[in-house]
Amino acid sequence: MHQLLSSDGVLASPPLLTTALSLPDCEADAWVVVDSTVHGLAMGGTRLTETVDAPELAALARAMTHKLALVDLPIGGAKAGIRPRSPITDRDRLMRTFGRVSRPLLRGGVYLGCDQGTTPADRDTFFAAAGYDLAEVPGSTQLDVPWEQFYPSMSDITGYGVAVAALSTLEAQRVTAPQRVVVQGFGVVGRAAALHLERAGHRVVAVADVLGTVADPAGLSTEGLIAATSSDGTLDRSQLPSQVRTLGCPDRAWLTVDTDVLVLAAGADAIGPGSVPEVRARVIVEGGNLSCGPVARRLLREAGHTVLPDVVVNAGGAALTGAILTGTAPSGLPAPRLAEWLRGWIADKIRHNCALVTELSGQGSADPVAELLARRAVQP
Ligand SMILES: NC(=O)c1ccc[n+]([C@@H]2O[C@H](COP(=O)([O-])OP(=O)(O)OC[C@H]3O[C@@H](n4cnc5c(N)ncnc54)[C@H](O)[C@@H]3O)[C@@H](O)[C@H]2O)c1
């Protein structure tokens, strides 16, 4: 039976491995947590924040186990974290040191990619310092270009999967008219989700970043917004057209905008139990990790909302890397055809899981994800 979170969000069982790393000459603490392995393999991102700690990583590594199991990939979940003790003065040295120290894990089957606070360039630096090359992982998919070159062409994959989740659910609900969409969080995930939903004919009526919410009931131009957004996901308000309204009450205004679909793509607990009565959207898509807590999720479903949970909808990035590491994606395809294959495969997995979640919710399941995981009988 798969390990699950208990109802209060605490891990019901510990991860397989929690390792504290010493990073000589770097003012930083670091950890690698391996939640589970399959055939000796595990994978997850490397988070760099001022607050990350081992318990947070354990919960994130567990979520990775769940995501990878739900897309039927034979690989376990892991997560790494780096917490600077003072402002970073030499990022390159920090990444190289992290790579050298985590080398036995990386080369021993624990893939560590990028995550909140780390970039593909950071990952390339620590891979180089560790002497790690994904192409050398036994049984992995052979690419016709280096991973470092292929990955950027798929940088929208998590947001793409989030959009696919929303679109397939609307289709299943026989909704054919253009829908209003609000996107909370306009970073890597939120921007890609907004773009794909707009391209599918829907209308993005509000977007929120850390500074607040911008809205236009007639529809925002997603491409225009993206052009006015910095790489950290902050919108430059001075570049917005005059008809775009900037709403007050920075943190929560996105919640009160009339919409059909709400994409949550910022931090955890965007919707807590107390916010449930304010939610206007019929379909809520958890693009961010733990965007709704377990109690809020249950209350939303009881109130008639469709909730598409994080580990089902935001698995795109994990599934992409996992499909390559495990050799699930076919070898020998030219990069554009491999990209097309991966998009199709990821979309199929997400569509299928969303349909099952909706079906189980309709049958009154209190926790559809737990049921899907139990069906797979994944060992920790
Ligand atoms: N990037 C991925 O591939 C990926 C994969 C799986 C899960 N996730 C999760 O998705 C979420 C978003 O990831 P990302 O990579 O897009 O992050 P990001 O750092 O690129 O963007 C975060 C966005 O959220 C906004 N934001 C922060 N606090 C906010 C608040 N209180 N209200 C409204 N907006 C706020 C920021 O301004 C920014 O626009 C995170 O929970 C992340 O862990 C990301």
The ligand as an SDF file (V2000), in Angstrom:
LIG
                    3D

 44 48  0  0  0  0  0  0  0  0999 V2000
    7.6840   24.9400  -12.2050 N   0  0  0  0  0  0  0  0  0  0  0  0
    7.2610   23.7000  -12.2250 C   0  0  0  0  0  0  0  0  0  0  0  0
    7.5160   22.9380  -13.1740 O   0  0  0  0  0  0  0  0  0  0  0  0
    6.3990   23.1620  -11.1020 C   0  0  0  0  0  0  0  0  0  0  0  0
    6.1070   21.8020  -11.0880 C   0  0  0  0  0  0  0  0  0  0  0  0
    5.2440   21.3180  -10.1000 C   0  0  0  0  0  0  0  0  0  0  0  0
    4.7680   22.1870   -9.1440 C   0  0  0  0  0  0  0  0  0  0  0  0
    5.1200   23.4990   -9.1510 N   0  0  0  0  0  0  0  0  0  0  0  0
    4.5600   24.3610   -8.1210 C   0  0  0  0  0  0  0  0  0  0  0  0
    3.7410   25.3320   -8.7620 O   0  0  0  0  0  0  0  0  0  0  0  0
    3.7650   26.5550   -8.0400 C   0  0  0  0  0  0  0  0  0  0  0  0
    4.2240   27.6770   -8.9690 C   0  0  0  0  0  0  0  0  0  0  0  0
    5.4950   27.3160   -9.5030 O   0  0  0  0  0  0  0  0  0  0  0  0
    6.2660   28.2620  -10.5180 P   0  0  0  0  0  0  0  0  0  0  0  0
    7.4500   27.4790  -10.9710 O   0  0  0  0  0  0  0  0  0  0  0  0
    5.3230   28.8170  -11.5070 O   0  0  0  0  0  0  0  0  0  0  0  0
    6.7320   29.4190   -9.5230 O   0  0  0  0  0  0  0  0  0  0  0  0
    7.3350   30.8630   -9.8850 P   0  0  0  0  0  0  0  0  0  0  0  0
    8.2610   31.2190   -8.7660 O   0  0  0  0  0  0  0  0  0  0  0  0
    7.8470   30.8850  -11.2870 O   0  0  0  0  0  0  0  0  0  0  0  0
    6.0520   31.8340   -9.8360 O   0  0  0  0  0  0  0  0  0  0  0  0
    5.2880   32.0250   -8.6830 C   0  0  0  0  0  0  0  0  0  0  0  0
    4.2340   33.0790   -8.9850 C   0  0  0  0  0  0  0  0  0  0  0  0
    3.3350   33.1870   -7.8760 O   0  0  0  0  0  0  0  0  0  0  0  0
    3.2120   34.5680   -7.5380 C   0  0  0  0  0  0  0  0  0  0  0  0
    2.8430   34.6790   -6.1340 N   0  0  0  0  0  0  0  0  0  0  0  0
    3.6130   34.4810   -5.0390 C   0  0  0  0  0  0  0  0  0  0  0  0
    2.8990   34.6900   -3.9320 N   0  0  0  0  0  0  0  0  0  0  0  0
    1.6490   35.0240   -4.3300 C   0  0  0  0  0  0  0  0  0  0  0  0
    0.4410   35.3640   -3.6470 C   0  0  0  0  0  0  0  0  0  0  0  0
    0.3870   35.3910   -2.3320 N   0  0  0  0  0  0  0  0  0  0  0  0
   -0.6630   35.6400   -4.4000 N   0  0  0  0  0  0  0  0  0  0  0  0
   -0.6070   35.5980   -5.7490 C   0  0  0  0  0  0  0  0  0  0  0  0
    0.5030   35.2820   -6.4380 N   0  0  0  0  0  0  0  0  0  0  0  0
    1.6060   35.0090   -5.7340 C   0  0  0  0  0  0  0  0  0  0  0  0
    4.5660   35.1680   -7.8990 C   0  0  0  0  0  0  0  0  0  0  0  0
    4.5160   36.5660   -8.0230 O   0  0  0  0  0  0  0  0  0  0  0  0
    4.8000   34.4690   -9.2470 C   0  0  0  0  0  0  0  0  0  0  0  0
    4.0430   35.1280  -10.2410 O   0  0  0  0  0  0  0  0  0  0  0  0
    4.6730   26.2760   -6.8400 C   0  0  0  0  0  0  0  0  0  0  0  0
    3.8510   25.7910   -5.8120 O   0  0  0  0  0  0  0  0  0  0  0  0
    5.5660   25.1640   -7.3240 C   0  0  0  0  0  0  0  0  0  0  0  0
    6.1140   24.4220   -6.2650 O   0  0  0  0  0  0  0  0  0  0  0  0
    5.9340   24.0110  -10.1100 C   0  0  0  0  0  0  0  0  0  0  0  0
  1  2  1  0
  2  3  2  0
  2  4  1  0
  4  5  1  0
  4 44  2  0
  5  6  2  0
  6  7  1  0
  7  8  2  0
  8  9  1  0
  8 44  1  0
  9 10  1  0
  9 42  1  0
 10 11  1  0
 11 12  1  0
 11 40  1  0
 12 13  1  0
 13 14  1  0
 14 15  2  0
 14 16  1  0
 14 17  1  0
 17 18  1  0
 18 19  2  0
 18 20  1  0
 18 21  1  0
 21 22  1  0
 22 23  1  0
 23 24  1  0
 23 38  1  0
 24 25  1  0
 25 26  1  0
 25 36  1  0
 26 27  1  0
 26 35  1  0
 27 28  2  0
 28 29  1  0
 29 30  1  0
 29 35  2  0
 30 31  1  0
 30 32  2  0
 32 33  1  0
 33 34  2  0
 34 35  1  0
 36 37  1  0
 36 38  1  0
 38 39  1  0
 40 41  1  0
 40 42  1  0
 42 43  1  0
M  CHG  2   8   1  16  -1
M  END
$$$$
